[in-house]
Amino acid sequence: MRDVVVVGSGGGGPVVAKELAARGLDVLVLEAGARHLRPEQEWTRLEDDANNPITGVLRVGPSDRGQAPWFRDYPQNSFVWQISGVGGTTLHYFGNCPRPPAGAFAGYSGPDAGNYDTAHLFPFSYEEFRPYLEWVEQTLPVQTAPMGRKEAAFFRGAEALGLEHQTWKDVRGPAYRAQENCILQPQGTAGRTSDPKNLLYPQAQGCTFCGHCYQGCLEPRKAPRNLKARRSSDNSYVPMMLTADAWSQGGRAAELITDAYVVKVLTERGRAKGVVYREPDGSKHTVEAKVVVLAGGCIENPRLWFNSGLPNPNDWVGRGLTEHHLDWVFGVMDDDIGASKGAGSNVRMDFPGYGGVENVCLPPALQSFAMTFSDSGINGVYDNDSGVGPQGADTLGRLVGPDLVSALSNVDNILTALVVTDDDVQKQNRVTRSVIIPPDDHGPVPRVEIKHRARTPRTRRNRDFLAAKAVEMVRAAGARSVHRMDWAPLLLHVQSSMRMGDNPLNSVLDPNCESRAVPGLFIADNSALANSAGGANPTLTAQALATRTAEKIFQSHFGGTPWVTTESPTTSIDDRVTQAVIARDL
């Protein structure tokens, strides 16, 4: 009998595992995908090799890339871009860690309070939540991003909009700022040379400006895993959970098993009592635990719930999926702004109640994908009747032919702006089980339904407002042409499919993230978020919520006391963690 079994090792699961293992609990983490223990040998910088959803190393599928990916049913034109394996989808995030606006939480009474999804607020105040954000910020650690030429261009455009320059962490009003991100800043030779011989640890430390944030982080080469630059959970929380006995007095190292696909949650007299997992050879194993924590993500958590036959009394399991209704605006500059160099997303504009706009720069193949992915057809050729306008841009929809060649002639001359919308939670957007695609070895596969053209008026308003601000910013920065893509539903930020709340009629989880229907069963990832976090990139909010959830588990099921407001966190780059990682070859 384990104390806690955690299902999934993406952004949230390792947070719970690390915190509970540090307090001496017996924690087992089960991950369906692979563990990339030697990324310098296992990963390449070839974009198709990394990101191909069928054969890429960063896909949703088994560790054996010769096998097919795990299928999902998309009845609409959409795609959920996630990753299986240790680190999960944090393997391709940019490390952006903005705090959510206070208006997404209960008790907010600011002048813009009515601009949020007030029917689906977090069931506690932002003031109560702030210490958990601070705990994660210190653990990762989170720092204010450094500036370069692309960031200076973005700032130039944002300043021309008359926005305030924000130099604090909490979101207080419309402003532009450097990102708060979890990328270790360059030291030594890092950032000072492109010669790979001079970019090896320990001469180089932190970000080496390779420009490949989206494809896992293996820089600087030869650095211990917990000192890789970008703080995806495989580089931060996973090393900490596996060495908890070395850096925490009374701690106990968590155990991690990979290629272990959980196919059923077990219950006894209505309470969670463990899980069954399947190995690639077909063998199944049962693990009993006092507490079960699901952290498999917004798609897999509902699937596992349904496949386990767990109760769904209010019909909200899998419902309320939000995904920030993303859009993409880019401008072609006359000058080289170094768009493909350094961390990809170091600056942003915040518009509380609407969402945000952030610079996201990519290597060439991914940049061309972003510039040709549209719900509005081909500019000047045909329109898909998407119902959106260019919002002042020169073109709307995909560029093709000479126009595309011209825009992509120098990727370092492109200033981009990703629109990240504060979506409304809508019951119609949901994850169920497919009746079209046959079950796989793990049971019925998930069906992801997004009513792309049936957004609420507020969500559509937010997207158009932010797109107009992005166009204005890029043009003010000096772009000679500006283009709005009207992205089709590319689901990069997914949240809320197993949402928490204070209303039992429209939430799965109570305010402690414990299932109301199945005591002893918790959820600790983006799917537990009450709403779309006010349009903030969701990882920091989800990890802070997972920290809070771990504390609640420790108190309610193991007789422990809270620690976030009484202790100081150990950072993931602490020397004790580093020495344990090296000694255990982690």
N, C-alpha and C positions, 0 to 999 in steps of 0.2 A: 504494500500500500504506500503510494507516494503522497506527499503533502499536496503538491500541485502538479498538474500536467497542463502544459501550454501547447496549443495546436497552432503552429505557424511561427516562423522566425523572420518576419519582414520588419516593418517599422515599429509595430507595437508589442509583439510577443516577447522579444528580448528585453524590453523595458521592464515588463512585469517579472520576467525570470531573473533579471539582474537584481532588482530591488528585493524580491523575496529570498533569493539565494543569499544576498548580503546579510539577511536577518536570520540565517541558519536553517531555512526551510529546505526540504528535499524536493527539488524542482526538476522535472523532465520536460524537455522541449522536443516536439516532433515536427519535422519539416518534410513536406512532400517532395521537394525538389533537391537539388544538389547543394553541396558545400564547395565553393571555389576556394580551396585552401591555399592554392598557389596561383593567384591571378596573374603574376608576371609570366608564368609558363602557360596558363590555361586560356588567357584572353589575348585577343589581338586588337589593333586599332582599325581593322577593316570593318566598315560600317554595316555591311550586309552580314558578315560573319557574326557580328555582335547583336544586331537588332532584327534580323529576319524573323518574323513571328512563327515561321514553320521550322526553320533549321538553326536559327541563331542561338548563341549561348545564353542570351538574355531573353528568354521566352517563357511562356507558361507551358511547362512540359517536364517530362522526366529528365534525369541527369544524362541518360543515354541519348545523344542527339540523333542517333540513327532511328529512334522511334518517333512516332507521330506526336505532335503536341496534344495537350488535353483539349478536347473540343468544347466550344461554347456556341450557343444558338443565339444569333442576332437577327430578329425579324425585321429590323430596320437597317438602313445604311449606316452602320456604326462599327466601332472597334474599341475594345477596352485594352489599353496598352499597359499591361502589367507584367511582372516577372515572378516566376517561382524560384525557390532556392533560398539559401541563407542570405539575408539582406533584403529579400523580396524586391518590391518596386523601389526601395531606396537605392538600389543599385544603379538606377538611371535618373535619379532626381538631381537637382542642381544645388542641394544643400540649403535652399531658401528657408529661413525660419522666422518669418514675420509673426508677431503676435496678432491674434484675432481682435477685431474691434469689440469694445465693451457692449455695443448694442446687440450683439448676438446672444447675450446672457440675460438671465432674469434680473429684475430689479433696476435695469438701466432707465434713467429718466432724463437723459440729455435731450437737447433740442431736436436731434435727428432720430429720436427713439422710434417714431412711426415709420421710418424708412426700411426697417428690417423685417424679417419673417417672424412677426411677433406671435404667431400661432405655434411656433416650434422652437422656442428658445432653449438654451442650456438651462437645466433646472437648479442653477445656483448662480451667484453673482460673479462678475469678473474679478472683484476684489478678493473673493475667496479663492479664485482659480489662479491668480497671479503668482503665488508662491510656487506652484507646480510648474508654471512656465519658467520661472527663474531657476528652479532645480534642474530642469532639462538643459537650459541654456548654459549652466555651469558644468554639467556633466559632459556634454558633447565635445568641446565647448562651442558656444556661438559667439561670433565676433562681428564687428562692423566691417563690411567688405572694403577692400582697397579700391582705389580709382585708377583708371587708365583712359585711353583715348575714346573708346566706345562709351564709357561711363560719362566722360566729360561732354560728349555730344548729347547724350540723353539729358544730362543736367541742364545743358544750354537750352534745349527745347522746353523742358519742364519749367525752368525759371521764366521763360517767355510767356508761359500761361498765367503768370502771376501767383503761382503756388508758393506756400511757405516752405522753407528748407527745414525738414524735420531732423533733429539731432537727438531725439529721445526714443525709447523703445515702444512705449504704449502709443496706440493710434488715437490721435486727438482730433483730427480734422483733415480736410484736403491738404496734401503736402507731397513733396518729393523727398527722397532720401536714398542713402546707400542701403543695400540689403543688409539685414542681419542674417548671416549665413554660417553654416558649420563647415567651413573649409579652413584648414590651418593655413595661416598666412605665410608667405615665403620668407625663408631665412637662409643665410649662407649663400650658396650659388643659385638657389632656386629663384627664378624670375630674372636672372642676370645673364643667362646664356641659353643657347639652344643646343649646345654640344652635349649629346647624351652621356659622354664619358664624365662630364662634370656635373651631372644631375643625379648622382648616386648618394644615398644616405651613408654617412652623416654629413657629408659636405653640403648636400642640398636637403633642406627640410621644409615641409609644408608644400603649398601649391607650386608646381613647376611651370605653370602657364601652358600646359600641353593642349588645352582646348577640347578635351574629350570627356567632359563631365558626364555626358549622357550614356557613356559606355562602360560604367564601372570605373573605379579609381584604383590604379596600381602605382601611383606616384607618391613620393619619390621611390625609385627602384631600390631594393634591398632594405627598405625601412621595415621595422616590425609592423605587424598588421594593424596594431592600434595607433600607429603613427602615420598611416597613409593619410593623404591630405584631406580628402572629402569624407565627412563623418557619416556615411551611410551606416546602417546598423551593423553590418558585417565588420566594419572598422572601429566601432565604438561600443555599443551595448553588448554585442556577442562576445568579444574578448573579455569584457567585464563580467558577464554572467558565468563564463567558463573559468574565471580566476577569482571568484568572489572570496574563496578561502584565503587568498594571498593578500588582499588589500583591505578586507573588512574583518574586524575583530569579531569572532564568533560566526563568520560567514561560512558558507558551504558551496562549493563549486556546483553549478547546474550541470546536468547531462544533456547532450544534444544527440539526437538520432536523425539522420537524413534519409532520403528516399523512403520515408515512412508516411504513407498517405492515410490519413484518418478517414475511415468510412462510416463510423457510427459513434455517437455519444451514448453512453450507457446511463440508465437511471434505475433507481430503486426507491419505491414508494414516492415517486415524483421528484426525487432529488437526483442531481448528477452524481455519478459514482465512478466515472472513468470513461475510457474510449477504446475502440478497436482500430488498429491500424494495419495496413496492408503493405508488404514489401514487394519489390518488382518481380520476385519469383512466384508471387501469388500467395505466399504464406501470410497468415493473419495472427496478430498478437493482441492480447488484452492487457491494458494497464488500468489499475484501479487507483483512484486518488480522492482525497477529501474535497478538492476543488478542481474544477475544469475551467480553463480559460481558452476561449476561441479567439484566434488572431490570424485567421486565414485570409482575411480581406473581404471586401464588400460583395464579391461574387461567390466565393467559396463558403463563407459562413452560412448564408441562407440555404445553399445547396446541402451542406452537411446537416443543417437543422431539419430540412424536409426529408432527407434520406434517412435520418435517424428516427423519424416518426414523432418528433417532439411536438408538444402542443402549440397551437397558434390561435389563442382564443379571440383576439381582436383583429385578426387578419392583417397584422402589420409586419410580420416577418418577411424580409426581402423588399418591403415597400419604402417609398420616400427617398429613393436613390437620387443624390444630387451630384453634379459633375462640372460645375463652374462654367457651363455654356461658353466654352473658350472661343476666342477669335484671334486672328493674326493680322497685324498691320506691319508693313515694312516700307522703308524708304531707301532709294538709291542715292548715295552721297557722291560728291565729286572727289572727296579725299579718302584715303585709306584711314579707317578708324580702328583697325586691328580687331575686327568683329569676331574672328575665329580664334583669337588668342586669349589665354587666361580663363578664369572661371566664367561660365557662360551667362550668369545672371547676377549682376552685382548692384543693380539700381532698380528703383520702382517708384511709382506714384500711387498714393492711397486716396480713395474717395469713399469714406465710410458711408454705408448704406447702399453703395453701388458695387464696390469691389476694388480691384486694383489693376494697374498696368505695369508690366515689368519687362525689362530688356532680357531677351533670351537669344543668345547667339550660338550657332551650331556649326559643326564641320560641313563641308560642301554637300554631301549626299543628303543628310538630314535637312539642311537648309533648303535644298531644292524640293524635297518632299513637302516641307511646311509651306512653300510658296506655290504649290500646285494642288493643295487639298482644299476643295471648295464645295459648298452647297449651292453656289450661285452659277455653276457652269463655267464656261470659258468666256473671258472678257471679249466682247465684240463679235462673238460667234453665236452663243445661245445662252439663255437664262433658265435656270431651273424653277423660276417663280418662287424664290425663297422668301420673298416679302421683306427683304432688308435693302437698305440703300448704301451707297458708298460713304456716307457721312463725311463728304468733303474730299475723299480720296480721288485720285485721277482715274483709277480703275476699280472695278468690283469683280471678283472671281479670278479664276486661274489665268495666268499668262501662258502663252504657248508660242512656239516658233521664234522668230527674231526678237520679239519682246522679252521672252523668257531668257534667251541667250544673252541679250544685252543686260538684263537685270542681274544675271548670275556671272557676268564676265569677270567680276572680282568680288569674291565672297566677303572680303575684308572691307568693302565699301557699303555694306548693307547694315542699316540701323533697324532693328526689329523691335516690335512691341507686342507682347502677349497680353490679351485681354482676359482677365480672370474675374468672372462675374459672381456676385452674391446671388445664388439661386434660391428660389422658394422650394421648400420640400413639397412634393406632389405625390399623392398616394398612387397615381397611375404609373409612375416610373418605378419599376420593380424587377426583382430577380425571382424567378420561379424555376420549375423543372421542365425541360423540353419534352414535348410529346412528338417531336419531328425527328430529332437526332437520336439514334438508338443509345441506350446506356453503354458506358465504357466499363472498364474493369473495376471502377470505384462506385458504380451506380448511375442513376439518371444524371444527365449533364445539365448545367445551368442554362437558363434562358434569360437574356438581359433585354428588357423592354424599356426603351426611352421614347417618349412621345415628343420628338424633336420639334415638330411644328406646332405643338400645343402647350407652349410655355405660358406661364402666367404673365399678365401685362407687366408686372414689376420686373420679372426676370428679363423680358424683352427690352423694357426701358433701360435697365441697367447695362445690358450688352451694347445697345446703340449709343448710350451716353459715353461709355468707356471707349468704344471704338472711335467716336468723334474726338475725344480727348487725345487718344493715341495718334490719330491723323494730325491733329493740330500740333502736338508735341514734335512728331517726326519732321513735319514741314518747317516748324520754327527752328529745329536743329540744323537745317540747311539742306534737306533732301531736295534733289531736283525733280523727283517723281515719287509719289506715295500711292501705295496699293493696299486695298482691304481685301482679305481672302474670303470672309464669311465661311469660316471653317465648318465642314460637316462634323457630325458628332464623333470627335476623337476623344475618348474618355481617358484623360491622363490623371485628373484629380477626381476620384470617386469617393463619396462619403454617404453615411446616414442610412444604409440599407437595413441596419439593425438598431435603429436610433434609440438613444436614451431620452427620457423626458419625465415631467412630473404628472402628465396626464396618462392614465392607464389605457385610455381609449385610442391613442395614436402613437404609442411607443412600445418597444419590446423590452427595454431595460429600465430599471428604476434609477434614481439619482446616483446610486453607487455603481452603476453599470452591471448589476446583477439581474439576471432574467427574472421577471415576475412569475413566469409560468414554470420555471425549473430552478428552484433554489440550489445554490452551489455552482451554478453555471454563469460565468462572466464573459464579457466580450471586451477586448482591449486593442482595437485598431480603428481605422477610419470609419468602419461601418457603425461604430457606436456613437459617432458625433451626432449631436442633436439637430444640427443644420449644416449649412455649407461654410461655417466658421466665418461668416461675414465676407467671404471671398478671399480670405487669406490662404496661402499655400497650406495644406492641411497637416503636414507631418509634425510640426512643433506642437500644434494643438492636440493631435492624437497622442503624441508621446507624453505630453503633460497630463492628459486625461488617463493614460495607462499608468502613469506614476501614481495619480490619485486613486485609481482602481486597485493597484497593488497595496496601497496603504489601507484601503477599506477592507480588502481581503484579509490582511494581517490582523486588523482590529476585530472584524466580525467573526472570523473562522479560526483564528489561532491565538486569540487573547492578547494580541500585541498592542503597542501604543503608537500613535502617529509620530513621524519623524521629520516631515518636510519643514515644519515651522520651528523645529527644535535642534536640528543638526545641520551641518554643512556637507554638501555632496562631495564625493570624490570624483575628480575629473577622469575621463577615459584615457587621458595621456599622462596620468600619474606615473611616477617612476616604478611604483610597486606593480602596477598593471603591466608596464613595459617589460620588467624583468621576468614576471610570470609568463607572459606571452612568449618571450624568447626561450625561457627554460623548458616550456612545454611544447614548443614548436607549433604554436597555434596560428 
